[in-house]
Amino acid sequence: MVYFDMSLEDLRKYLPQRYEEKDFDDFWKQTIHETRGYFQEPILKKVDFYLQNVETFDVTFSGYRGQKIKGWLILPKFRNGKLPCVVEFAGYGGGRGFPYDWLLWSAAGYAHFIMDTRGQGSNWMKGDTPDYEDHPSDPQYPGFLTKGVLNPETYYYRRVFMDAFMAVETISQLEQIDSQTIILSGASQGGGIALAVSALSSQVLALLCDVPFLCHYKRAVQITDSMPYAEITRYCKAHIDKIEKVFRTLSYFDGVNFAVRAKCPALFSVGLMDDICPPSTVFAAYNYYAGEKDIRIYPYNNHEGGGSFHTLEKLKFVKKTISARE
């Protein structure tokens, strides 16, 4: 891969015109109000994966409309008092996998909750949560980006974002967790989900947003033909008469529109050769982000971003952010 997007100088200044409907905030307030009405206490079952230094729990919690969503809660075995918690969301096509796939944050002394992504988890990491649909499904391009895309009420990511919002609400109430120290984390799709929830929830201390997906959709489909954004392109190719409806719906789920509403400290990352989540789509969200922010730029990296180098940056950022709060 070579450079195909804007120069870094232009990326740093890139503030595209935002498009959002007048009822954006009302739409999400109503969705949250409706979803909270279905809340039930989570079910935690301790499970043994032969890991000596952590305790692992299989969690079932109430997501969108009370639908049952799975997750893992991983706690350091030796701990004192309530713990800061990293709530993490998976990349596109992935599910929660197994607890031993997610040992970084517990090894660093934090609680770690990994949300299963409804309907996914059959690509690079397994999942255990179905997508419960409460409406007829229009035709879609294979994948998730165009599932219910003709109406924001029926769009797939409305359910996912509410699952994630309720994950934060649920985890923050657990006796092992310091409710004032919730950090959201995710890469690609997970970064897009985390960005949305950082704007929707008042309980978030910090955001780790790596090479985020679900940002600046119209720009993305115009400059990359890589999946998953190409799902939208191919849907619009087959449904020429629905293009306006598609992008109207997507505006309710665009990370750029959430970024202007998010206030917690955030660390972003971007790969300048990323053809899956193009750099300009990441910078659009980052440049509009309303809270204290920083970004790590990896000039010769693709969608992996900074990889293990960036892991160290995230560990340092979380420690610094928690220390500043104390």
C-alpha positions as CSV (number, residue, x, y, z in Angstrom):
1,M,0.0,0.0,0.0
2,V,1.1,3.5,-0.8
3,Y,-0.2,6.9,0.3
4,F,-3.5,7.5,-1.4
5,D,-5.2,10.1,0.8
6,M,-4.4,13.7,1.7
7,S,-1.0,15.0,2.8
8,L,-0.4,14.9,6.6
9,E,-0.5,18.7,6.6
10,D,-4.0,18.7,5.0
11,L,-5.2,15.9,7.2
12,R,-4.4,17.8,10.4
13,K,-6.6,20.7,9.1
14,Y,-9.4,18.6,7.6
15,L,-12.8,19.7,8.9
16,P,-15.4,18.5,6.3
17,Q,-18.9,19.9,6.3
18,R,-20.9,17.8,8.7
19,Y,-24.4,16.6,7.8
20,E,-26.8,15.6,10.6
21,E,-30.6,15.7,10.9
22,K,-32.2,18.1,13.3
23,D,-33.5,15.3,15.4
24,F,-30.1,13.7,16.0
25,D,-30.0,14.3,19.7
26,D,-33.7,13.5,20.2
27,F,-33.3,10.3,18.3
28,W,-30.6,9.1,20.6
29,K,-32.3,10.4,23.8
30,Q,-35.4,8.5,22.9
31,T,-33.4,5.4,22.1
32,I,-31.6,5.5,25.4
33,H,-34.8,6.2,27.3
34,E,-36.5,3.3,25.7
35,T,-33.6,0.9,26.2
36,R,-33.2,1.8,29.9
37,G,-36.8,0.8,30.4
38,Y,-35.8,-2.8,29.7
39,F,-32.9,-3.0,32.1
40,Q,-32.4,-6.2,34.2
41,E,-29.7,-7.1,36.5
42,P,-26.8,-8.8,34.8
43,I,-25.9,-12.5,35.3
44,L,-22.3,-13.3,36.2
45,K,-21.1,-16.8,36.1
46,K,-17.5,-17.5,37.2
47,V,-15.7,-19.7,34.7
48,D,-12.4,-21.5,34.8
49,F,-10.1,-21.2,31.8
50,Y,-7.0,-22.4,33.8
51,L,-5.6,-18.9,34.2
52,Q,-3.8,-18.5,37.5
53,N,-3.7,-14.8,37.9
54,V,-7.1,-13.6,36.8
55,E,-10.7,-14.3,37.6
56,T,-13.0,-14.7,34.6
57,F,-16.8,-14.2,34.5
58,D,-19.3,-15.1,31.7
59,V,-21.6,-12.1,31.7
60,T,-25.1,-11.8,30.3
61,F,-26.5,-8.3,30.3
62,S,-29.5,-6.4,29.0
63,G,-28.7,-4.5,25.8
64,Y,-31.0,-2.9,23.2
65,R,-34.7,-3.4,24.3
66,G,-33.5,-5.7,27.1
67,Q,-32.1,-8.3,24.6
68,K,-29.5,-10.6,26.1
69,I,-25.9,-9.7,25.2
70,K,-22.8,-11.7,26.2
71,G,-19.5,-10.5,27.4
72,W,-16.4,-11.4,29.5
73,L,-15.4,-9.7,32.7
74,I,-11.7,-10.3,33.5
75,L,-10.4,-9.3,36.9
76,P,-6.9,-9.5,38.4
77,K,-7.0,-12.2,41.0
78,F,-5.0,-10.2,43.5
79,R,-6.7,-6.8,44.0
80,N,-7.6,-4.3,46.6
81,G,-10.9,-2.5,46.4
82,K,-12.8,-1.3,43.3
83,L,-10.9,-1.3,40.0
84,P,-10.9,1.0,37.0
85,C,-12.4,-0.8,34.1
86,V,-11.6,-0.9,30.4
87,V,-14.7,-1.6,28.4
88,E,-13.7,-2.9,25.0
89,F,-15.6,-3.4,21.7
90,A,-14.5,-5.8,19.0
91,G,-13.6,-5.1,15.4
92,Y,-15.8,-5.9,12.4
93,G,-16.7,-9.6,12.1
94,G,-15.3,-10.5,15.5
95,G,-16.9,-11.6,18.7
96,R,-15.8,-11.9,22.3
97,G,-13.6,-15.0,21.7
98,F,-12.2,-16.5,24.9
99,P,-10.9,-14.8,28.0
100,Y,-7.3,-15.8,27.3
101,D,-7.6,-13.7,24.1
102,W,-7.9,-10.6,26.2
103,L,-5.3,-10.5,29.0
104,L,-3.5,-7.2,28.5
105,W,-5.6,-4.9,30.8
106,S,-6.0,-7.4,33.6
107,A,-2.3,-7.9,33.6
108,A,-1.9,-4.2,34.0
109,G,-4.1,-4.2,37.0
110,Y,-7.4,-3.1,35.6
111,A,-10.8,-4.8,35.3
112,H,-11.6,-5.6,31.7
113,F,-15.0,-6.1,30.1
114,I,-15.3,-7.3,26.5
115,M,-18.6,-7.0,24.8
116,D,-19.8,-9.5,22.3
117,T,-21.1,-7.9,19.1
118,R,-24.5,-9.1,18.2
119,G,-24.7,-11.3,15.1
120,Q,-21.0,-11.1,14.4
121,G,-18.2,-13.3,15.7
122,S,-17.9,-15.7,12.7
123,N,-14.9,-14.2,10.9
124,W,-11.7,-13.8,12.9
125,M,-12.9,-14.4,16.5
126,K,-16.0,-16.3,17.6
127,G,-19.1,-14.7,19.1
128,D,-22.0,-16.0,21.1
129,T,-24.8,-13.4,20.8
130,P,-27.5,-13.5,18.1
131,D,-28.9,-10.4,16.5
132,Y,-32.5,-10.2,17.7
133,E,-34.5,-8.4,15.0
134,D,-37.9,-6.9,15.9
135,H,-38.8,-5.8,12.4
136,P,-38.8,-7.1,8.9
137,S,-35.5,-7.0,7.2
138,D,-35.1,-5.2,3.9
139,P,-32.7,-6.6,1.3
140,Q,-29.1,-5.9,2.2
141,Y,-25.6,-6.4,0.8
142,P,-23.9,-9.3,2.7
143,G,-22.4,-8.0,5.9
144,F,-23.8,-5.6,8.5
145,L,-23.3,-2.1,7.1
146,T,-26.5,-2.1,5.1
147,K,-28.7,-4.1,7.5
148,G,-31.8,-2.0,8.0
149,V,-30.1,1.0,6.4
150,L,-33.2,2.6,5.0
151,N,-34.4,3.8,8.4
152,P,-32.4,4.9,11.5
153,E,-35.0,3.1,13.6
154,T,-34.2,-0.2,12.0
155,Y,-30.5,0.2,11.3
156,Y,-28.3,-2.6,12.7
157,Y,-25.9,-0.2,14.5
158,R,-28.7,1.4,16.5
159,R,-28.9,-1.9,18.3
160,V,-25.1,-2.3,18.6
161,F,-24.6,1.2,20.0
162,M,-27.3,0.7,22.6
163,D,-25.8,-2.7,23.6
164,A,-22.5,-0.8,24.1
165,F,-24.2,2.0,26.0
166,M,-25.9,-0.5,28.3
167,A,-22.6,-2.4,28.8
168,V,-21.2,0.8,30.3
169,E,-24.3,1.4,32.5
170,T,-24.3,-2.2,33.7
171,I,-20.6,-2.7,34.4
172,S,-20.3,0.6,36.3
173,Q,-22.8,-0.8,38.8
174,L,-20.9,-3.9,39.6
175,E,-19.4,-4.1,43.1
176,Q,-15.9,-4.8,41.8
177,I,-15.8,-1.7,39.6
178,D,-15.0,2.0,40.3
179,S,-17.9,3.6,38.4
180,Q,-15.9,6.9,38.1
181,T,-13.1,5.2,36.2
182,I,-14.6,3.7,33.0
183,I,-12.3,3.7,30.0
184,L,-13.7,2.8,26.5
185,S,-11.5,1.0,24.0
186,G,-11.7,-0.4,20.6
187,A,-10.1,-0.6,17.2
188,S,-11.7,-0.2,13.8
189,Q,-15.4,-1.0,14.4
190,G,-14.7,-1.2,18.1
191,G,-13.2,2.3,17.9
192,G,-16.3,3.6,16.1
193,I,-18.6,2.0,18.8
194,A,-16.4,3.4,21.6
195,L,-16.5,6.9,20.0
196,A,-20.3,6.8,19.8
197,V,-20.7,5.7,23.4
198,S,-18.2,8.3,24.7
199,A,-20.7,10.9,23.4
200,L,-23.8,9.2,24.6
201,S,-22.7,8.3,28.1
202,S,-21.8,10.6,30.9
203,Q,-20.0,7.8,32.8
204,V,-16.9,7.6,30.6
205,L,-13.5,8.8,32.0
206,A,-11.5,8.3,28.8
207,L,-11.5,7.0,25.3
208,L,-9.0,4.8,23.4
209,C,-10.1,5.1,19.7
210,D,-7.8,3.2,17.3
211,V,-8.1,3.5,13.5
212,P,-11.9,4.0,13.9
213,F,-14.5,2.7,11.5
214,L,-18.0,4.2,11.1
215,C,-16.7,7.7,10.5
216,H,-17.3,10.1,7.6
217,Y,-19.1,7.4,5.5
218,K,-19.5,9.5,2.4
219,R,-15.8,10.3,2.1
220,A,-14.9,6.7,2.9
221,V,-17.0,5.1,0.1
222,Q,-15.6,7.7,-2.4
223,I,-11.9,6.9,-1.8
224,T,-11.7,3.2,-0.9
225,D,-13.1,0.1,-2.5
226,S,-12.0,-2.1,0.4
227,M,-14.4,-3.9,2.6
228,P,-16.4,-3.2,4.7
229,Y,-17.1,0.3,3.4
230,A,-17.5,-1.3,-0.1
231,E,-20.7,-2.9,1.2
232,I,-22.3,0.5,1.1
233,T,-21.0,1.2,-2.4
234,R,-22.4,-2.0,-3.8
235,Y,-25.7,-1.6,-2.0
236,C,-26.1,1.9,-3.6
237,K,-25.1,0.5,-7.0
238,A,-28.0,-1.9,-6.8
239,H,-30.4,0.6,-5.1
240,I,-29.8,3.8,-7.0
241,D,-33.2,5.1,-5.9
242,K,-32.3,4.7,-2.2
243,I,-29.0,6.6,-2.0
244,E,-30.4,9.6,-0.3
245,K,-32.1,7.5,2.3
246,V,-29.0,5.5,2.9
247,F,-26.8,8.5,3.8
248,R,-29.6,10.1,5.8
249,T,-29.6,7.0,8.0
250,L,-25.9,6.8,8.2
251,S,-25.7,10.4,9.5
252,Y,-27.2,9.3,12.8
253,F,-24.4,6.8,13.2
254,D,-21.4,8.8,11.9
255,G,-18.5,9.1,14.3
256,V,-17.9,12.7,13.2
257,N,-21.3,13.7,14.6
258,F,-20.6,11.9,17.9
259,A,-17.1,13.5,18.0
260,V,-18.5,17.0,18.4
261,R,-20.5,15.8,21.4
262,A,-17.8,13.8,23.2
263,K,-15.9,15.6,26.1
264,C,-13.7,13.0,27.8
265,P,-9.9,12.8,27.2
266,A,-9.2,10.7,24.1
267,L,-6.3,9.0,22.5
268,F,-6.7,8.2,18.8
269,S,-4.5,6.3,16.3
270,V,-4.2,6.3,12.6
271,G,-2.2,4.5,9.9
272,L,-1.5,6.8,6.9
273,M,-1.6,3.8,4.5
274,D,-4.9,2.5,5.9
275,D,-7.1,1.6,2.9
276,I,-9.8,0.1,5.2
277,C,-10.4,3.2,7.4
278,P,-8.8,5.9,5.3
279,P,-6.8,8.5,7.2
280,S,-9.1,11.4,6.2
281,T,-12.1,9.6,7.8
282,V,-10.1,9.2,11.1
283,F,-8.9,12.8,11.1
284,A,-12.4,14.1,10.4
285,A,-13.6,12.5,13.6
286,Y,-10.4,13.5,15.5
287,N,-10.4,17.1,14.3
288,Y,-14.0,17.6,15.4
289,Y,-13.5,15.8,18.7
290,A,-14.6,18.3,21.4
291,G,-12.7,16.9,24.4
292,E,-9.0,16.9,25.3
293,K,-7.3,14.8,22.7
294,D,-4.2,13.4,21.2
295,I,-3.4,11.2,18.2
296,R,-0.6,8.8,17.4
297,I,0.3,8.8,13.6
298,Y,1.9,5.8,12.0
299,P,3.1,6.8,8.6
300,Y,3.9,3.4,7.1
301,N,1.1,1.4,8.7
302,N,-2.1,0.1,7.3
303,H,-5.2,-0.9,9.3
304,E,-3.1,-2.4,12.1
305,G,-2.2,1.1,13.1
306,G,0.7,1.1,15.5
307,G,0.3,-2.5,16.7
308,S,2.3,-3.3,19.8
309,F,4.0,0.1,19.7
310,H,0.6,1.7,20.2
311,T,-0.4,-0.7,23.0
312,L,2.4,0.9,25.1
313,E,1.0,4.3,24.2
314,K,-2.5,3.3,25.4
315,L,-1.1,1.9,28.7
316,K,0.7,5.1,29.4
317,F,-2.3,7.2,28.5
318,V,-4.7,5.3,30.8
319,K,-2.3,5.5,33.7
320,K,-1.8,9.2,33.2
321,T,-5.5,9.9,32.8
322,I,-6.4,8.0,36.0
323,S,-3.6,9.7,37.9
324,A,-4.8,13.1,36.8
325,R,-8.3,12.3,38.1
326,E,-6.8,11.2,41.5
